[in-house]
Amino acid sequence: MEAVLSASASTSATMKAISFPSTSTVPRVVVSTTSASPWSQIKLNMLALYAPNPNTRFGSLCLTRCSTKPNIETDQNPTSEPNPNLNTETESSSSSSSSMQSSSLSRGLVLDLGPAGYWDCKEIGSPVVKRFLSDEEERWYMWYHGDGVSTDSDPQGSDSIGLAVSSNGVHWERGKGGVKSSADVGLVMSCGNDWWGFDTNSIRPGEVVIMSSAKVRASSAVYWLYYTGCSAEKVEIPGFNLPCSSSLPGLAISQDGRHWARIEGEHHSGALFDVGSEGDWDSLFISSPQVVFHGNGDLRMYYHSFDVENRVFSVGIARSRDGMKWIKLGKILGGGQKGCFDELGAMNPYVVKNKRDGNYVMAYEGVGADGGRAIGLAVSADGLKDWRRVEGGAVLEAATMEEGWDSEGVGSPCLVEMDGDADEWRLYFRGVGNGGRCGIGMAVSDGTDITRFRRWEGFQV
């Protein structure tokens, strides 16, 4: 394994100085490779998650400048101030969700489709949820994909990425359109517009990590968004009658979680890396990149593809020293046993390190022989190998009620470990109901037992 890491460090990447845009238009920043790059001397640090300024309305982690050069200090006094007069129309899901919670048909639903005319009124999913804590309050951010108003040039619409915020992780505030300030919510990142790019057709968030260089003060930390980018090119999945776009992993960075600059990877399309060669398990596409910060100079990316030889969806892992140059390590999880909920494989992995026992926990979307979707768990001691499925089947299945909002399937899991709370784990997920209508739900564990989750039904008084 050390040989792999050394190979990764032998060529490193340099990121140019970036001017972050004031709108949701996302520029590309070229990443060149050079052996003399200062990145070879930098180790990335994960910052403790902390709340934005409690005096601001869902304010951002206000940051002044972004630099990747060593020994550069930045001003600790934030220059980004929230706009008290929001330009983006917002809608809170609290009132609508509260009324819906009384019905068993909407159990667990925390974010429904946006109202007509909103950027996310037709499709939502891929929740990436982060909890920020301070002595005074807690704040929750959810990045997710959505699809809304179609145009003449795009009658089907295309997935974009948006941000919703909450004070408790249950009642969420969303925006109608694109963000205009660092206090807005709504659409934060659209598809790329470079004809040669890998992300011109659709983008979906995979993970958001907050990191800084060890040689730069914490005030220069930035959000790193790893995402799936799809082009117009189609790929055929043997045995599945599913439309599938060619997809690759991408990276964007931001100072406030709202205004993003794409970072061009080594692939000619701007992606971080390419699919595998013919015959490799990941030769069709790369999807759902989720990154875990293991330690200084050690980041792991979990992603899924379709293993043509074994005809199952599978999860693989790549490793990086700097978060931009990746070395694939291979497949780590394939199809389950015959008759199981995940017989045809695992996709959309989400991995966290259990604070209690130090093991790595992977929530994933299992694909059944009938095409059904449910959420399963696997555990590994080191997060690299020897992943074993949790016994007992799926930890969350589609609702049993025929008319339930998520009666057709559940997937795209996101795990949040709650520090010492009554419900130790929260599981955010995408649910699909009759007619294909979708929403984002939440389930909770019974204390530290993560082998079963129950859909959220309200706070216990």
N, C-alpha and C positions, 0 to 999 in steps of 0.2 A: 504493500500500500504506500510506503514511503517513496518508492520509486515513482509511483504515479504522481504524488504530490510534487516531487522534484521536477518531473517533466512539465508539470503545470506551471512551475515557477520559472522555468528556463526562458520563456518568452512572456512578457508582461505587457499590459495595456496602459496607454496614456490617455487621459480624458482632458479635452480642451476646456478652457474656462467657459462657463455657461452663463448666458443672460436668460433668466427665466421669463417667460411671456406673461402678460397680464390678462390674457384671454385663454380660452380652452384650445386654441390652435397650438399644436404640438410640433416644435421644430425637431429636426434630427441633428445630433451632435456626433461627428465622426470620431471614432476611436481608432487610432493608429497603433500599430505594434512596433516596438523597438526594444532591443535588449538593454538599452540604457535608460529605460523608463523609470521615473521615480516610484512607480507602483511596485517595482520589485523590492523596494525598501519599506513598503507600507503594509501594516497589518490592519485589518478592519476590526472594529470593536462594535459589539452590540450595545446600544444604550438601554438603560433601564427605562421602561415605558412610564411616562409621567403625563399628568394632565396639562392641557393648555392653561393659559392665564384664566383664573376663575372669574375675573372681572369682564371677560369678553364673552360674547354669545357664541358658544361652540367655536372658539378661536382656534387657530392652528398652532403647531409648534413653531413659533415665529423664529425664523433664521435669517441671517443677514446675507452671507455670501457662501458660495460652494466652491471649495478648492480641493484638488487632489494632489497638490504639490506638498512635499514634506516641509516641516518647519515653517509653515505659514500660519499666522494667527489671525483670527477674525474678531470683529467687534462683537462684544457680548451684548451690547444694547440692541435689541431688535428694532428694525426699521419698518417691518411689516405691521401695520395697524389695521384692526378690523374696521370695516365700513359700517357705521351705525345704520345707514339707510340702504338696506339690502336691495339690489337691483333684480334679484332672482325671486320669482314667486315661489313660496314654499307651502308645503302641506304636511301637517303632522298626521302620522298614522295612529296616534293615540286614541282619538275619538272614534274613528272607524273601527280600529282593532278592538277597542273596549266593548263596543256593541256586538261585534262579531264573536268575541270570546264566549258570550253567553250561549252560543250555539255549538253543539258538538260537531257540527259540520266544519267549523273553522278552527278546531283545536290546534294550537301550536302556531297558527299563522301570525307572523309579526310584521310582514311587509307584503302587501298585495300589489297588483299592477297599479301604475299611476293613473290618475284621472285622464279623461280624453284630452288630447293635445299635449300631454307631458311626453318627455323624451323616452320614458319607460312604460308607456301605456299598453304595449302589446306583448312584451316578453321581459322577464327578469330572471336572474339566477347567478350562479358562481359567487356566493357571498364570501368575502374576506373580512372578518370581524376582528377589531382590536379594541382592547380596553385600556384606558389611561387613568391612572390613579394619582390623587394628591391628598393632602391632609383634609382639604375642604370638600372635595367632590370627586365624582368619577365621570368620565366622558367615554362614549363609545363611538367608534367610526366603523362604518360598513362600506367597503367598496364592492360594487356588484356590476354585472353587465345588464344592459337593457336595450330594448328596441322600441321605437315609437312611431313618430310621424313619418310616413313614406313620401317620397318625392317622385317627380317624373323620371329623373335619372336613376332613382333607386326605389322602384315600386314595392319591392319586398322588404325594404329597410335593411339595416345592418346593425350588428351588435356594437355598442359603445360602452364606455365605463363611466359610472357615476359614483357619487358619494352621498350617503345619508348619515345623520348623526343622532345620538340619543344620550339621555342622562342615565338610563338604566339597562340598555341593551334589549328593551322590549318595545317601547314606543319610539318610533323613528320619524325624524323630520327629513323630508326630501324636497328637491327643487324641480321646477317645471322645465327649465332649460339649462343652458350653459352657465357655469359660475363666472362671476365678474370680479370677485374680491376674495380675500383669504378668509372671509367669514361666511361665504355663500355655500350652499349645498346644491347638488344637481349634477348635470353632465360635466365631467372633468377631462375626458379624453376621447377623441374620435378616431376613426380609422385613418391610417396613413394615406397621403395623396400622391406619393411617388409611384409611378407606374411600375417600377421595378421592385417595389417593396413587398415584403412577405405579409404585411398586415393591412392590405387595401380593402378587404372585404368584411372583416369582422375582428373584434378584439374582445378578450375576456380576461379578467384579473385572475392571477394564480396565487400570488402572495405579495404582501407589503412588509418589508423589513426596514427598520430604522437603524442606520449605521453611520459611523464616522471613522476617519483615520485616527490611529493612535497618536499621531503627532499634531493633530488639530483639535482645538478645544471643542467641547461637546456642543457649543452653540452653532457649530457648522455642520451638525448632523443633517442628513437628508433621508427622505423616504425613497426606498428602492422598490419599484413596482416590477415584478416579474409577471409577464402576461403571455397569453396565447394569441398569436396573430394568424389570421387566415387570409389566403389570397383567393382569387376567382378560380384557380385550378382545382379540379375535382379528383379525388382518389376513390377507388373502388375497394370496399371491404368484402372479401370473399365470404359468402354465406349470409350476409346481412343486406337487406334491402333498405339501406340508409344513405341519404345524401350526405357526403362527407367532403369538406373542403380541405385542401392541403394546408397544414398548419405547422408553425415553428415557434420557438420561444423567443420572446423579446424582453427588453429592459428599458425602463424610463425612470428618471429621478425627479424629485420635487422638493422644494423647501417648505411647502405647506400642505402637501397631500392633495392639492387641487390643481395646480398648474405644473404640467409635466414637460420634460424634455427627453425625447427618445435618445438612447445611446446606441449607436450602430455597432453591431457585433462583427465578427470575422466573416460571416457568411455574406456572399455577394448581395443578398437581399436585405441585409441589415439585421438579420436574426443572429442570436448568440451562437448557434451551431446548427448543423444540418441533420437530416435524417440519416439513418445507417445505410450502409451499402446493401446491394441486393443480397438477400439471404439473411441479413441481420434481423433481429426481432423487432426493431423499430424503423424499418425501411419505408413505411408508408407515411407516417406523420409523427410529429412531436406535439403533445398537448398537455395542458394543465401543469405548467412548471410551478412547483411549490418549493421554496427555499428555506432551509433551517440553518441558523447560525450555530455551529457547534463550538466554535472557539476561534481565537485569533488565527487567521490564515486557514480556516477550515469551514467552508460552507458546503452544504449538500443540497442538491436539487433532485426532487422526486417528480417524475412525470409519467405519462402513460402513452402507449401506442397500441397497435394491433399486431400480434405475433402471427404472421401469415402461416408459418410452418405448423404451429400448434392450433391455429384458428381460435385464439382467445385474446381478449384484451389483457394487457399486462402492464405492470409498473416497473420502471427502471430508475437508476440513480446515476447522477453525475456529481463530480466534486471539483471545487475551485478554491484558489487562494485569495482571489481578489473580487469575486462575484461577477466577473465578466468573461474570463477564459475558463472553459469547462472541459474536464476529462470524463468521458463516460466510463462507468464501471460495470454496466450490464444490467440484466433483468433481475429483479428481486422478488416479484410476486406475480403468479400467473393465474390460471383458472382453478376453481375449487373442485371438490369431489362431485361425481355424477349425482344429480338430483338436488344439489345444494343451490342456495340463492345466487351464488357466484360461479356457477358451473362454467359459464362462458367468459369469466375473467373479472378483472378489477380495473377500475379507471378513476380519474379525478381524485388522486390521493391527497391527504392532508396529514402531515406528520408533526407531532409536538413531543417535547421531552417531558415526561412526567416528573414534576418537581418532588413528588413524594418518594418514589423508588428509583429514579434515574433512568428507567427504561424509556425507550421510544415507542410511541403509540401512533399507529397509522389508521385513520378512518378513511374508508374508500367506498366507492359506488360499485356494488356488485351487479353483474349482468347474468340473469338466469337463462335457462334454456328456452324459455318462452318469451324472452326479451324483457321480462320484468326487472325493475330496479329496486334495490334495497341497500342499506348501508351496513357495512361490516367493519370489524376491527382486526388489526394484526399488531403484534408486539415484537420488538427486537431489543437486545441488550445494548447494542452499540449503534443502531440505526443504519448499519451498512449491510449486514447479512443475517442469515438465520431468522428470517421473519416467520412467525408462526401465527396462524389465525386463532382468534379467540373462539373457544368452543361454545356450542349452543346456537350457531347460526347467526343471522343478522341481528344487529343491535337496534335497528329501526327499520320497520317495513312500511309499505303503503297502508293508508288508513283502510280499515275493514268496512267502513260505511261506504256504500256505493256512491253516494253523492258528496263525500268528503272532498275538501279542496285539494288533497294530496292522495286521492284514492287510486291513481294510475301508477304512481311510483315516486320514490324519493332518492336523492343523490346529491352530488356536489357538496360533500360535508365540509364543515369548518369547526374545529374543536377549540374551545376556550376553557382553560383551567381556572377556576375561581379560587382565590386565596382564602381558605378557611371558611368559606360560606357554607350554608346548609346544603346547597346543591353544588357539589364540588366541580362538576363539569357542565358546560353548556355545549350543545351540538346544534349549530345552524346548518340549514340544508335547503335545497330546492325541492319543491313538491310540484307534481303535475296531477291535475284532476280531469274530469270529464271534458271532452272537447279540446284538450290540450292546454287549458288555462293553467298558468303557473303562478307560484308565489314563493316567498322565502319564509321558512318556519324555524322554530326553535324547540328543542327537546332538552330535558335535564336528566342528570343521573341521580341515582339514589345514593347520596354521599359519595364515597370514593369508588363505589362499584360502577365500573364503566362497561359492564357486559350487557346492560340493558338501559335504555333511555325511554322516558315517557314524555309525551308532548306537553309543552307548557300550557297550564290552564289558568294561571293567575297567581299573584303573589299571596303567600301564606301570611295571615295576620295573627 
